Structures are given as C-alpha cells and as structure tokens.
Amino acid sequence: MSALNNTQYQPPFFILKGIPGLEAAHIWISIPFCTLYVSTVIANSIILFIIKTEVSLHQPMYFLLSMLSGTDIILSTSVIPKMLGVFWFNSREIYFDACLIQMFFAHTFTAVESSILMLMAVDRYIAICNPLRYSSILTNPLLVKMALAVFLRSVLIITPIPFLVKRLPFCRNDVIAHTFCEHMSVAKLACADIKVNAIYGMSLTLFIVALDMLFIALSYIMILKAVIRLSTKEARVKAFSTCIAHISVIAVFYTPFLFTVMLQRIGQTVSPSVHITVANLYLIIPPTVNPIVYGVNTKQIRERIRKVLH
C-alpha cells in the first residue's frame, strides 16, 4: 500500500470546472468576459500601433506603456480563450503539459505587469523630481536593460512553479475548480504534502508584489514632496495630473490582485464562485482598462486616436 501511495502518477489531462456553483450561468458570464477580451486586444493593439508609428511618442514613458500593452495582451490571451471554450463549448479538458504552460504564462506576465507598473512609477519620479535630467537619466539603452531585467526576474522566479507541480503525485481527482490552471488550484489536487508549493507561492507574492508596491509607494512619496515644494498651485496641479493615469492603473491592477490573495487565505469562509470570479477579474479588467485610462488622460495618444478614427 505504501509503495502504491508513493507511485508518481500524472493524469493525461485535467478538467477545468469553470466557476463552481455558477455552471448554469456560464453562457451569460461569458458575454462580458468575451467583450472585455476583444476590447483588450483591440485597444492595446491600437496603443502599440500609435506608439510605434508616432515619432513624437518615442519617449521613455511611452516605451514603458507599449511594454504594458504587450504584456496585457499576452496575459489575457493566456487565460481567456480557454475560459471561453469552457463556457461556450464545454471544452473542459486541458492536457497536463498545456496546463503547466498556461500556469507559467499567467503567473509570469502577472509578475511582469507588476514590475512594469513599478518602472512607470520610477519614470514619473524622475520626470517630476529631475525634469532637466530626465532624458539623460532614462536613456534608451537603460530602458532596454530595465525591461530585460524585469522580464528575466519574472521568468526566473516563476519557472520553478510548473516543476513544483510536476513533481507532485496526483490521484483520481483531476477536476480543477477554476477557469484556468492557477498554481494552488492545481497543487491542491495532489495526494501529497503541498507545503512547499504554498510557501513558495506566498514568497513570490511578498517578493514581487510587495517589493514592487514598496518602490511605487516610495516613488510617489518623493513625488508628493516635490509637488508640494512647487511655487504655484497651477504648477502643482499640472505636475500631479501627469501621474493620474498611472495611479489609476495601479489601483485597477493591485486592488483585485490583493483581494484575490486575501481570499486565498480565508478561502474557507468565502464562496468559491466569489474567489474565482475575483481571480479572473484581475486578469481581464486591468488589460481592458489600461489603454482606456491612458487614451483618455494622455493628450498625445488621445489626439492620435482621434486622427485614426477620422
């Protein structure tokens, strides 16, 4: 019996349950998710096109914005199409390796997005606190190095997660109570101790998100100090208005993300449907809202969109 229990077994595929308790409403739930996904791809593609073709936008702030738009498309595409397949066609099966790949992309680009928001906060800090040295500090080579650094950090930190799942022995239960292959939702199916998975997952949250939020908070504290020292009210309003779009994007991304993390800790007292719905929201709402926020608040992008539409 002991030998049987220790036998390494991996199911050929998992079954994605969708949103437990709301299976009858999957078709209706799919409508807003599909609408948001299509909007995400179109809006972020427009942002990428505008930044690429408009020479005046070849600046650090817009380089980071293009990174954010590209990340948003990849992040939502890693999850939403399969989710819609579950909702529309009852296509619930996902091969074991495909599940691990989806897990890697979803978690990696969530980490990348957090890192880009941190870099954008640093960009705003330099633009407001050191405006005369802005272009000399944030040079194109430095931006490329920063982009590669945040991407490699995310990849290196997330890469162990699929391997931590792959090492686990699985029993007869192959139904994932989720819409995608979220790390702990898959790990909980294992008939083995998953303490290492839980500790590593929480460590990632603290290392990536908490560290990025700390840098964002410090950047805006210094920005606030610099703005307060400006001589006129008009100058203070103008300086702070340049940060409004970024602050909005930060709030849209971190609010559902932190709420999801909190629900994982108190999951026993919260309906699974609530937990899973919130987890999906942080994967689709920020990618949808980000281009709208920047399109409305950034004059150059707003004018370019107006030209494209006309």
C-alpha positions as CSV (number, residue, x, y, z in Angstrom):
1,M,0.0,0.0,0.0
2,S,2.9,2.4,0.9
3,A,4.5,1.7,-2.5
4,L,1.2,2.4,-4.2
5,N,0.7,5.7,-2.4
6,N,4.2,6.9,-3.4
7,T,3.9,6.0,-7.0
8,Q,4.3,9.0,-9.3
9,Y,1.1,9.5,-11.3
10,Q,0.2,12.3,-13.6
11,P,-3.2,12.5,-15.3
12,P,-3.1,12.9,-19.0
13,F,-5.3,15.9,-18.7
14,F,-7.2,18.0,-16.2
15,I,-10.8,19.1,-16.3
16,L,-11.5,22.8,-15.8
17,K,-14.7,23.2,-13.9
18,G,-15.2,26.9,-14.7
19,I,-16.9,28.8,-11.9
20,P,-18.2,26.3,-9.3
21,G,-21.8,26.9,-8.5
22,L,-22.5,29.1,-11.5
23,E,-22.2,26.4,-14.2
24,A,-25.8,27.2,-15.4
25,A,-24.9,30.8,-15.9
26,H,-21.6,30.2,-17.8
27,I,-23.1,31.4,-21.1
28,W,-24.2,34.6,-19.6
29,I,-20.9,35.1,-17.7
30,S,-19.0,34.6,-21.0
31,I,-20.6,37.6,-22.6
32,P,-18.9,40.3,-20.5
33,F,-15.6,38.3,-20.5
34,C,-15.7,37.9,-24.3
35,T,-16.5,41.6,-24.7
36,L,-13.7,42.7,-22.4
37,Y,-11.2,40.3,-24.1
38,V,-12.0,41.6,-27.6
39,S,-11.7,45.2,-26.2
40,T,-8.4,44.4,-24.6
41,V,-6.8,43.0,-27.8
42,I,-8.1,45.9,-30.0
43,A,-7.4,48.7,-27.6
44,N,-3.9,47.6,-26.7
45,S,-3.1,46.9,-30.3
46,I,-4.1,50.4,-31.1
47,I,-1.9,51.8,-28.4
48,L,1.0,49.7,-29.7
49,F,0.4,50.9,-33.3
50,I,0.2,54.5,-32.3
51,I,3.4,54.5,-30.2
52,K,5.3,52.6,-32.9
53,T,4.2,54.9,-35.8
54,E,4.2,58.3,-33.9
55,V,7.8,59.5,-33.7
56,S,6.9,62.1,-31.0
57,L,5.9,59.2,-28.7
58,H,9.3,57.5,-28.9
59,Q,10.0,58.5,-25.3
60,P,10.6,56.5,-22.1
61,M,7.1,56.9,-20.7
62,Y,5.6,55.6,-24.0
63,F,8.1,52.8,-24.3
64,L,7.0,51.6,-20.9
65,L,3.4,52.0,-21.9
66,S,4.0,49.8,-25.0
67,M,5.5,47.2,-22.8
68,L,2.4,47.3,-20.6
69,S,0.1,47.0,-23.6
70,G,2.0,44.0,-24.9
71,T,2.0,42.3,-21.5
72,D,-1.7,42.9,-21.2
73,I,-2.4,41.2,-24.5
74,I,-0.3,38.2,-23.6
75,L,-1.7,37.9,-20.0
76,S,-5.3,37.9,-21.1
77,T,-4.7,35.7,-24.1
78,S,-3.0,33.0,-21.9
79,V,-6.3,32.6,-20.0
80,I,-9.4,34.0,-21.6
81,P,-9.7,31.9,-24.9
82,K,-9.6,28.6,-23.0
83,M,-12.0,30.0,-20.4
84,L,-14.4,30.9,-23.2
85,G,-14.0,27.4,-24.6
86,V,-15.2,26.0,-21.3
87,F,-18.1,28.4,-21.1
88,W,-19.3,28.1,-24.7
89,F,-18.4,24.6,-25.9
90,N,-17.9,22.7,-22.6
91,S,-14.3,22.1,-23.7
92,R,-13.1,21.5,-20.2
93,E,-10.1,19.2,-20.9
94,I,-6.6,20.7,-20.8
95,Y,-3.6,18.4,-21.2
96,F,-1.2,18.2,-18.3
97,D,1.7,19.9,-20.0
98,A,-0.6,22.5,-21.6
99,C,-1.9,23.3,-18.1
100,L,1.7,23.8,-16.8
101,I,2.4,26.1,-19.8
102,Q,-0.7,28.2,-19.1
103,M,0.2,28.4,-15.5
104,F,3.7,29.7,-16.4
105,F,2.4,32.4,-18.8
106,A,-0.4,33.6,-16.5
107,H,1.8,33.9,-13.4
108,T,4.9,35.2,-15.3
109,F,3.1,38.0,-17.1
110,T,1.2,39.0,-13.9
111,A,4.6,39.4,-12.3
112,V,5.9,41.3,-15.4
113,E,2.9,43.7,-15.3
114,S,3.6,44.4,-11.6
115,S,7.2,45.2,-12.5
116,I,6.3,47.5,-15.3
117,L,4.0,49.5,-13.1
118,M,6.9,49.9,-10.7
119,L,9.2,51.1,-13.5
120,M,6.5,53.6,-14.6
121,A,6.4,55.0,-11.0
122,V,10.2,55.4,-11.2
123,D,9.7,57.1,-14.6
124,R,7.2,59.6,-13.1
125,Y,9.5,60.3,-10.2
126,I,12.4,61.2,-12.4
127,A,10.2,63.2,-14.8
128,I,8.8,65.3,-11.9
129,C,11.8,65.4,-9.5
130,N,14.6,65.7,-12.0
131,P,12.9,67.1,-15.2
132,L,16.1,68.7,-16.6
133,R,18.0,65.4,-16.4
134,Y,15.1,63.2,-17.4
135,S,16.3,62.4,-20.9
136,S,19.9,61.9,-19.8
137,I,19.0,59.6,-17.0
138,L,16.4,57.4,-18.8
139,T,18.3,56.7,-22.0
140,N,17.1,54.1,-24.5
141,P,19.9,51.6,-23.6
142,L,19.0,51.9,-19.9
143,L,15.3,51.3,-20.6
144,V,16.1,48.2,-22.6
145,K,18.2,46.9,-19.8
146,M,15.4,47.6,-17.3
147,A,12.9,45.9,-19.5
148,L,15.1,42.8,-19.8
149,A,15.8,42.8,-16.1
150,V,12.1,42.8,-15.0
151,F,11.3,40.2,-17.6
152,L,14.1,37.9,-16.6
153,R,13.3,38.4,-12.9
154,S,9.7,37.3,-13.5
155,V,10.7,34.3,-15.7
156,L,13.4,33.0,-13.3
157,I,11.1,33.4,-10.2
158,I,8.0,31.8,-11.8
159,T,9.9,28.9,-13.7
160,P,10.1,26.7,-10.6
161,I,6.3,26.7,-10.2
162,P,5.5,24.3,-13.0
163,F,8.3,22.0,-11.8
164,L,7.0,22.1,-8.3
165,V,3.6,21.0,-9.6
166,K,5.0,18.4,-12.0
167,R,6.9,16.6,-9.1
168,L,3.6,16.1,-7.2
169,P,1.8,12.7,-7.4
170,F,-1.9,13.0,-8.4
171,C,-4.7,10.6,-7.5
172,R,-8.1,10.2,-9.1
173,N,-9.2,13.8,-8.7
174,D,-8.4,15.6,-11.9
175,V,-11.0,18.4,-11.7
176,I,-9.6,21.9,-11.3
177,A,-12.2,24.1,-9.5
178,H,-11.2,27.1,-11.6
179,T,-11.3,28.6,-15.0
180,F,-7.6,28.2,-15.7
181,C,-4.6,26.4,-14.3
182,E,-3.9,28.6,-11.3
183,H,-0.9,27.3,-9.3
184,M,-2.5,26.4,-5.9
185,S,-5.8,25.2,-7.5
186,V,-3.8,22.6,-9.4
187,A,-1.5,21.8,-6.5
188,K,-4.4,21.1,-4.1
189,L,-5.4,18.1,-6.3
190,A,-2.2,16.3,-5.4
191,C,-2.3,13.4,-2.9
192,A,0.8,14.7,-1.2
193,D,2.1,17.4,1.0
194,I,1.9,20.7,-0.9
195,K,3.5,22.9,1.9
196,V,6.5,23.7,-0.4
197,N,4.1,24.9,-3.1
198,A,2.2,27.1,-0.7
199,I,5.3,28.6,0.9
200,Y,6.9,29.3,-2.5
201,G,3.7,30.8,-3.8
202,M,3.4,33.2,-0.8
203,S,7.1,34.0,-1.0
204,L,6.6,35.1,-4.6
205,T,3.7,37.4,-3.7
206,L,5.8,39.0,-1.0
207,F,9.0,39.2,-3.1
208,I,7.4,40.5,-6.3
209,V,4.2,42.4,-5.5
210,A,5.2,43.7,-2.0
211,L,8.6,44.8,-3.3
212,D,7.1,46.5,-6.4
213,M,4.4,48.2,-4.3
214,L,7.1,49.4,-1.9
215,F,9.1,51.0,-4.7
216,I,5.8,52.5,-6.1
217,A,4.9,54.0,-2.7
218,L,8.4,55.4,-2.2
219,S,8.3,57.0,-5.7
220,Y,5.0,58.7,-5.0
221,I,6.0,59.9,-1.6
222,M,9.0,61.6,-3.1
223,I,6.8,62.9,-6.0
224,L,4.4,64.3,-3.4
225,K,7.2,66.1,-1.6
226,A,8.5,67.6,-4.8
227,V,5.0,68.7,-5.9
228,I,4.3,70.4,-2.5
229,R,7.5,72.4,-2.9
230,L,6.4,73.9,-6.3
231,S,5.8,77.6,-6.1
232,T,2.3,77.9,-7.6
233,K,-1.0,75.9,-7.4
234,E,-1.2,75.7,-11.2
235,A,2.3,74.1,-11.3
236,R,1.3,71.6,-8.5
237,V,-1.9,70.6,-10.3
238,K,-0.1,70.2,-13.7
239,A,2.7,68.1,-12.1
240,F,0.3,65.8,-10.2
241,S,-2.0,65.5,-13.2
242,T,0.7,63.7,-15.1
243,C,0.5,60.9,-12.5
244,I,-3.3,60.5,-12.5
245,A,-3.3,57.9,-15.3
246,H,-0.6,55.8,-13.7
247,I,-2.2,56.0,-10.2
248,S,-5.5,54.8,-11.7
249,V,-3.8,51.9,-13.5
250,I,-2.0,50.9,-10.2
251,A,-5.3,50.9,-8.3
252,V,-7.1,48.8,-11.0
253,F,-4.3,46.2,-11.0
254,Y,-3.5,45.8,-7.4
255,T,-7.0,46.0,-5.8
256,P,-8.4,42.8,-7.3
257,F,-5.0,41.1,-7.1
258,L,-4.6,41.8,-3.4
259,F,-8.3,40.9,-2.8
260,T,-7.6,37.5,-4.6
261,V,-4.6,36.9,-2.3
262,M,-6.7,37.7,0.7
263,L,-9.4,35.3,-0.4
264,Q,-6.9,32.5,-0.7
265,R,-6.0,33.0,3.0
266,I,-9.7,32.9,4.1
267,G,-11.0,30.7,1.4
268,Q,-12.9,28.5,3.8
269,T,-15.3,31.4,4.6
270,V,-15.9,32.7,1.1
271,S,-17.8,31.1,-1.7
272,P,-15.5,29.5,-4.4
273,S,-17.5,31.3,-7.1
274,V,-16.6,34.7,-5.5
275,H,-12.9,33.7,-5.2
276,I,-12.7,32.5,-8.8
277,T,-14.6,35.5,-10.2
278,V,-12.3,37.9,-8.5
279,A,-9.2,35.9,-9.7
280,N,-10.5,36.3,-13.3
281,L,-11.1,40.0,-12.8
282,Y,-7.5,40.8,-12.1
283,L,-6.5,39.0,-15.3
284,I,-9.0,40.8,-17.6
285,I,-10.1,44.1,-16.0
286,P,-6.6,45.8,-15.9
287,P,-5.7,44.9,-19.5
288,T,-9.1,46.3,-20.6
289,V,-8.9,49.5,-18.5
290,N,-5.2,50.4,-19.0
291,P,-5.4,51.6,-22.7
292,I,-8.7,53.5,-21.9
293,V,-7.1,55.3,-19.0
294,Y,-4.0,56.3,-20.9
295,G,-6.0,57.1,-24.0
296,V,-8.2,59.5,-22.1
297,N,-5.5,61.1,-19.9
298,T,-2.6,61.3,-22.4
299,K,-3.1,64.2,-24.8
300,Q,-0.8,62.8,-27.5
301,I,-2.4,59.4,-27.6
302,R,-5.9,60.9,-27.4
303,E,-5.2,63.2,-30.4
304,R,-3.6,60.4,-32.4
305,I,-6.6,58.1,-31.8
306,R,-8.9,60.9,-32.9
307,K,-6.9,61.1,-36.2
308,V,-7.1,57.3,-36.7
309,L,-10.8,57.2,-36.1
310,H,-11.4,60.1,-38.5
